[in-house]
């Protein structure tokens, strides 16, 4: 059975205990990323409400994730097209003997 770690992290001035499996450094990196996003939004928007800042940070992070997934999907389509074209070229070479 995998051991669950409990890590203390600080996000936007609040301490949280996060339970997770695996690398504790990963939990700290993710928490640091969320903290950074919240601080950027607070600095650039002047919003004081921590809950609004958290919602905007979540939306920004979700947008980043969505964009990455779209790029990945487009790359997979492009790789598929190129692999199909390569297959056609190979078949053509085999059938013509060149």
C-alpha positions, 0 to 999 in steps of 0.5 A, spaced: 500 500 500 502 506 498 504 511 504 500 518 504 504 524 506 501 530 509 505 536 507 504 543 510 504 548 505 502 556 505 498 559 499 496 566 499 498 567 507 494 561 509 497 554 511 494 548 509 495 541 510 495 537 504 495 529 504 497 526 498 501 520 495 508 520 492 513 526 491 512 531 497 516 536 493 511 536 487 505 538 492 510 544 494 511 546 487 503 545 485 502 549 492 507 554 490 504 555 483 497 556 486 500 561 491 504 565 485 497 565 481 493 568 486 499 573 488 499 576 481 491 576 480 491 580 487 497 585 485 494 586 478 487 587 479 487 590 486 481 585 489 482 584 496 477 578 497 481 572 498 475 568 495 474 572 489 482 572 488 482 564 489 476 564 483 480 568 478 486 564 480 482 557 479 479 560 472 486 562 470 489 555 471 483 552 468 484 556 462 492 554 462 490 547 462 485 547 457 489 551 452 495 545 453 490 540 452 487 543 445 495 544 443 496 537 445 490 534 441 492 538 435 499 536 435 496 528 436 492 530 429 498 533 426 502 527 428 497 522 425 496 526 419 504 525 418 504 518 420 499 516 415 503 520 409 509 517 411 506 510 411 503 512 404 510 514 402 513 507 404 508 503 401 509 507 394 516 506 395 515 498 396 510 498 390 514 501 385 521 498 388 525 504 389 
